[in-house]
Amino acid sequence: MKKKLYRDVIQYLGIALGASLLAISYSWFLVPYKIAPGGVGGLAQIFYHLFGFPVGLSMILMNIPLFVLSILVLGKGFGVRSIFGMLTASTLTDVLSFPTLFKLGIIKDSEPFAHMVNDNMVYAIFGPNDMFLSAIAGSVILGIGLGIIFRSKGSTAGTDIPVAIIKQKTGLSVGNGFLLVESLIIFTIGLVFKDLKLVVWGYVNLFISSRVVDISSEGLPNLKGVHIISHRSAEIRTKIHSELERGVTYLKGEGAYTGKDYKIVFCVVSLRQLPVIREIVKDIDPKAFMIITEVSDVMGEGFKSRNLDFTT
């Protein structure tokens, strides 16, 4: 019971931290310049810029029907964490906007954050001349925030829910899931505001944030698969065991030209261990043929999987 309580507390704190970063990215960098991050947050910009409707409140109203889907498909645990993440992110998006911070007395002077864009006053960290910088900063912060939320097995609802379902059911990465789901929304926002530049900005945001989401939620893919073809495979295997304490697997191979049988040594190592295994092979058999490949994920003894399980 204590372990479960501790785990729940850590998860909710993680969701709160991620939601805070998400709110900052929206309020301070993206929403003022109509940079559509996709999802419910992007759609909420339409109501904000056309009707002055608060972004956070729009996000809450649009998210309500999506919770039914999350509970049915991913379970009650994910649904509860999604409600918490959505309410926290949506509320903070409105609370952390510069006009609200000024009204609350948290900032004394809003003038440094006030910028005139097309005869409209917007409030953002950077001025319109630094719009590209605003897009980059907002995208990175958004990606980190979403990644922390997913790592805490939560969601801010919206398109996070279909993305989580895609991840759970197909194994597609979180970042690629976002790329798939958000494209339609980005084009919709560009059409509504009749500005194709917003589509470009939206994809800049989406590309950066989706890559950062993968890194912050699943970690860097820092593993390599190594295939070693050598007539001294037994010595190489023994050295890998003794120096790296890594298990190896023999694969049967045959030289197409020579017709000789080989025991191909296969193992998975970390980036830190890769230079060591290179030296091992070079010292034992300088003529060995070694292939190094990227490894996305590993499950098994000695490795921690990057896979996220949203149902626990």
C-alpha positions as CSV (number, residue, x, y, z in Angstrom):
1,M,0.0,0.0,0.0
2,K,2.8,2.4,0.9
3,K,4.6,1.6,-2.4
4,K,1.4,2.3,-4.4
5,L,0.8,5.5,-2.5
6,Y,4.4,6.6,-3.2
7,R,4.1,5.7,-6.8
8,D,0.8,7.6,-7.2
9,V,2.2,10.7,-5.5
10,I,5.3,10.7,-7.8
11,Q,3.1,10.3,-10.8
12,Y,0.7,13.1,-9.9
13,L,3.6,15.4,-9.1
14,G,5.1,14.6,-12.5
15,I,1.8,15.3,-14.2
16,A,1.6,18.7,-12.4
17,L,5.1,19.6,-13.5
18,G,4.5,18.6,-17.1
19,A,1.2,20.5,-17.1
20,S,2.9,23.6,-15.8
21,L,5.5,23.5,-18.6
22,L,2.7,22.9,-21.2
23,A,0.8,25.9,-19.9
24,I,3.9,28.1,-20.1
25,S,4.6,27.0,-23.7
26,Y,1.0,27.9,-24.7
27,S,0.6,31.2,-22.8
28,W,4.1,32.7,-23.2
29,F,5.2,31.5,-26.6
30,L,2.7,29.8,-28.9
31,V,-0.9,31.2,-28.5
32,P,0.1,34.9,-28.8
33,Y,1.4,34.3,-32.4
34,K,-1.2,31.7,-33.4
35,I,1.4,29.0,-33.7
36,A,-0.8,26.0,-33.7
37,P,0.6,23.1,-31.7
38,G,-2.3,21.0,-32.9
39,G,-4.6,19.1,-30.6
40,V,-7.3,20.7,-28.4
41,G,-4.8,23.4,-27.4
42,G,-4.5,24.4,-31.1
43,L,-8.3,24.3,-31.7
44,A,-8.8,26.5,-28.6
45,Q,-6.7,29.2,-30.3
46,I,-9.5,29.6,-32.8
47,F,-12.0,30.5,-30.1
48,Y,-9.5,32.7,-28.4
49,H,-8.4,34.8,-31.4
50,L,-11.9,35.0,-33.0
51,F,-14.1,35.3,-29.9
52,G,-11.8,36.1,-27.0
53,F,-12.8,32.9,-25.3
54,P,-10.1,31.8,-22.7
55,V,-7.9,29.0,-24.0
56,G,-7.9,26.9,-20.9
57,L,-11.7,27.0,-20.6
58,S,-12.1,26.0,-24.2
59,M,-9.7,23.1,-23.6
60,I,-11.8,21.8,-20.7
61,L,-15.1,22.0,-22.7
62,M,-13.6,20.2,-25.7
63,N,-12.0,17.5,-23.6
64,I,-15.1,16.3,-21.8
65,P,-16.3,13.7,-24.4
66,L,-12.7,12.4,-24.8
67,F,-12.6,11.1,-21.2
68,V,-15.2,8.5,-21.9
69,L,-13.0,7.1,-24.6
70,S,-9.9,7.1,-22.4
71,I,-11.7,5.3,-19.6
72,L,-13.2,2.7,-21.9
73,V,-10.0,1.9,-23.8
74,L,-7.2,2.6,-21.3
75,G,-8.9,2.0,-18.0
76,K,-10.0,4.1,-15.0
77,G,-6.5,4.8,-13.8
78,F,-5.5,6.6,-17.0
79,G,-8.8,8.4,-17.1
80,V,-8.4,9.8,-13.6
81,R,-4.8,10.9,-14.3
82,S,-6.0,12.4,-17.5
83,I,-8.7,14.5,-15.7
84,F,-6.1,15.7,-13.3
85,G,-3.6,16.6,-16.1
86,M,-6.2,18.3,-18.2
87,L,-7.6,20.4,-15.4
88,T,-4.1,21.4,-14.2
89,A,-2.9,22.3,-17.7
90,S,-6.0,24.1,-18.8
91,T,-6.3,26.1,-15.6
92,L,-2.6,27.1,-15.6
93,T,-2.8,28.1,-19.3
94,D,-5.2,30.8,-18.3
95,V,-3.7,31.6,-15.0
96,L,-0.1,31.9,-16.3
97,S,-1.0,34.3,-19.2
98,F,0.6,37.6,-18.8
99,P,-2.6,39.6,-18.5
100,T,-3.8,37.4,-15.7
101,L,-0.4,37.5,-13.9
102,F,-0.6,41.3,-14.1
103,K,-4.1,41.3,-12.7
104,L,-3.1,39.1,-9.8
105,G,-0.2,41.3,-9.0
106,I,2.4,38.6,-9.7
107,I,4.1,40.8,-12.3
108,K,4.0,44.6,-11.7
109,D,4.5,45.8,-15.2
110,S,3.1,44.0,-18.3
111,E,4.7,46.5,-20.8
112,P,7.8,44.4,-21.4
113,F,5.6,41.6,-22.6
114,A,3.2,43.7,-24.6
115,H,3.7,43.6,-28.4
116,M,1.6,45.1,-31.3
117,V,1.0,42.6,-34.1
118,N,-1.3,43.6,-37.0
119,D,-3.0,46.3,-34.9
120,N,-3.6,43.8,-32.1
121,M,-2.0,43.7,-28.7
122,V,-0.4,40.4,-27.8
123,Y,1.5,39.4,-24.7
124,A,4.5,37.1,-25.0
125,I,8.1,36.6,-23.9
126,F,9.5,37.5,-27.3
127,G,8.4,40.3,-29.7
128,P,7.1,39.6,-33.3
129,N,10.7,40.1,-34.6
130,D,11.7,37.0,-32.7
131,M,8.7,34.9,-33.7
132,F,11.0,32.0,-34.8
133,L,12.7,32.0,-31.4
134,S,9.3,32.0,-29.8
135,A,8.3,29.0,-31.9
136,I,11.4,27.1,-31.1
137,A,11.3,27.8,-27.3
138,G,7.6,27.0,-27.1
139,S,8.0,23.8,-29.0
140,V,10.8,22.5,-26.8
141,I,9.0,23.4,-23.6
142,L,5.8,21.8,-24.9
143,G,7.6,18.6,-25.8
144,I,9.3,18.4,-22.4
145,G,6.0,19.0,-20.6
146,L,4.1,16.4,-22.6
147,G,7.0,13.9,-22.3
148,I,7.0,14.3,-18.5
149,I,3.2,13.8,-18.4
150,F,3.4,10.6,-20.5
151,R,6.3,9.4,-18.4
152,S,4.1,9.8,-15.4
153,K,1.5,7.7,-17.1
154,G,-0.9,10.6,-17.5
155,S,-2.4,12.8,-20.1
156,T,-3.7,16.3,-20.7
157,A,-6.6,14.6,-22.6
158,G,-7.3,16.1,-26.0
159,T,-5.4,14.4,-28.7
160,D,-3.1,12.9,-26.0
161,I,-5.8,10.3,-25.5
162,P,-5.9,9.0,-29.2
163,V,-2.1,9.2,-29.2
164,A,-1.9,7.1,-26.0
165,I,-4.2,4.6,-27.5
166,I,-2.1,4.4,-30.7
167,K,1.0,3.9,-28.6
168,Q,-0.6,1.2,-26.4
169,K,-2.2,-0.7,-29.3
170,T,0.3,-0.4,-32.1
171,G,3.7,0.4,-30.4
172,L,4.1,3.5,-32.6
173,S,6.2,6.0,-30.8
174,V,4.5,8.9,-29.0
175,G,6.1,11.5,-31.2
176,N,5.0,9.8,-34.4
177,G,1.6,9.3,-33.0
178,F,1.4,13.1,-32.5
179,L,2.6,13.7,-36.1
180,L,-0.2,11.5,-37.4
181,V,-3.1,13.0,-35.3
182,E,-2.1,16.6,-35.3
183,S,-1.7,17.2,-39.1
184,L,-5.4,17.6,-39.8
185,I,-5.8,20.1,-36.9
186,I,-2.9,22.2,-38.1
187,F,-4.3,22.5,-41.6
188,T,-7.7,23.3,-40.1
189,I,-6.3,26.2,-38.2
190,G,-4.4,27.5,-41.3
191,L,-7.7,27.5,-43.2
192,V,-9.7,29.2,-40.5
193,F,-7.2,32.0,-40.2
194,K,-6.6,32.0,-44.0
195,D,-2.9,32.0,-43.4
196,L,-0.7,29.2,-44.8
197,K,2.2,30.5,-42.8
198,L,0.5,29.2,-39.7
199,V,0.6,25.7,-41.3
200,V,4.3,26.0,-41.7
201,W,4.7,27.3,-38.1
202,G,2.5,24.5,-36.9
203,Y,4.6,21.9,-38.5
204,V,7.8,23.5,-37.1
205,N,6.2,23.3,-33.7
206,L,5.0,19.7,-34.2
207,F,8.3,18.4,-35.5
208,I,10.3,19.8,-32.7
209,S,7.8,19.0,-29.9
210,S,7.2,15.4,-31.2
211,R,11.0,14.7,-31.2
212,V,11.4,16.2,-27.7
213,V,8.3,14.2,-26.5
214,D,10.0,11.0,-27.5
215,I,13.2,11.8,-25.7
216,S,11.6,13.1,-22.5
217,S,9.0,10.4,-22.2
218,E,11.0,7.3,-23.4
219,G,14.6,8.5,-23.0
220,L,17.4,8.5,-25.5
221,P,17.8,5.4,-27.6
222,N,21.3,4.8,-26.3
223,L,21.7,1.1,-27.2
224,K,23.5,-0.5,-30.2
225,G,23.2,-4.0,-31.7
226,V,26.6,-5.5,-32.7
227,H,27.1,-8.4,-35.2
228,I,30.7,-9.7,-35.3
229,I,31.8,-12.1,-38.0
230,S,35.2,-13.7,-37.1
231,H,36.9,-17.1,-37.1
232,R,37.9,-16.2,-33.5
233,S,34.4,-15.8,-32.2
234,A,34.9,-17.9,-29.1
235,E,37.7,-15.6,-27.9
236,I,35.7,-12.5,-28.6
237,R,32.7,-13.9,-26.7
238,T,34.9,-14.7,-23.7
239,K,36.4,-11.2,-23.7
240,I,32.9,-9.6,-23.9
241,H,31.7,-11.7,-21.0
242,S,34.7,-10.8,-18.8
243,E,35.1,-7.1,-19.6
244,L,31.6,-6.0,-20.3
245,E,29.6,-8.6,-18.5
246,R,27.2,-8.8,-21.4
247,G,25.6,-11.9,-22.7
248,V,26.1,-12.8,-26.4
249,T,24.2,-15.0,-28.8
250,Y,25.7,-17.2,-31.6
251,L,24.1,-16.9,-35.0
252,K,24.9,-19.5,-37.6
253,G,26.4,-18.0,-40.8
254,E,28.1,-19.2,-44.0
255,G,30.4,-17.2,-46.2
256,A,28.8,-17.0,-49.6
257,Y,32.2,-16.9,-51.4
258,T,34.3,-19.2,-49.2
259,G,31.6,-21.6,-48.1
260,K,33.0,-21.5,-44.6
261,D,30.7,-21.8,-41.6
262,Y,30.9,-19.0,-39.0
263,K,29.6,-18.4,-35.5
264,I,28.4,-14.8,-35.7
265,V,28.6,-13.1,-32.3
266,F,25.6,-10.9,-31.6
267,C,25.1,-8.7,-28.5
268,V,23.5,-5.4,-27.4
269,V,25.6,-2.8,-25.6
270,S,25.2,0.7,-24.4
271,L,26.9,3.7,-26.1
272,R,29.4,3.8,-23.3
273,Q,30.4,0.2,-23.9
274,L,30.6,0.5,-27.7
275,P,34.2,1.8,-27.8
276,V,35.3,-1.1,-25.5
277,I,33.8,-3.7,-27.7
278,R,35.4,-2.1,-30.7
279,E,38.8,-2.4,-29.0
280,I,38.1,-6.0,-28.0
281,V,37.4,-7.1,-31.6
282,K,40.3,-5.1,-33.0
283,D,42.8,-6.6,-30.5
284,I,41.6,-10.2,-31.0
285,D,40.9,-10.2,-34.8
286,P,41.8,-7.0,-36.8
287,K,40.2,-8.6,-39.9
288,A,36.8,-9.2,-38.2
289,F,33.7,-7.9,-39.9
290,M,31.6,-5.9,-37.4
291,I,28.2,-4.4,-38.0
292,I,26.7,-1.8,-35.6
293,T,23.0,-1.0,-35.7
294,E,20.6,1.2,-33.9
295,V,18.4,-0.5,-31.3
296,S,15.1,1.2,-30.4
297,D,14.2,-0.9,-27.4
298,V,15.3,-4.0,-25.4
299,M,13.3,-6.1,-23.0
300,G,15.2,-8.6,-20.9
301,E,17.6,-9.1,-18.1
302,G,20.1,-6.3,-17.8
303,F,18.1,-3.8,-19.8
304,K,15.3,-1.4,-18.9
305,S,12.6,-1.1,-21.6
306,R,11.7,2.3,-23.0
307,N,8.2,1.1,-23.6
308,L,5.4,3.1,-21.7
309,D,2.5,1.2,-20.2
310,F,-0.4,3.7,-19.7
311,T,-2.7,1.2,-17.9
312,T,-0.6,0.8,-14.7
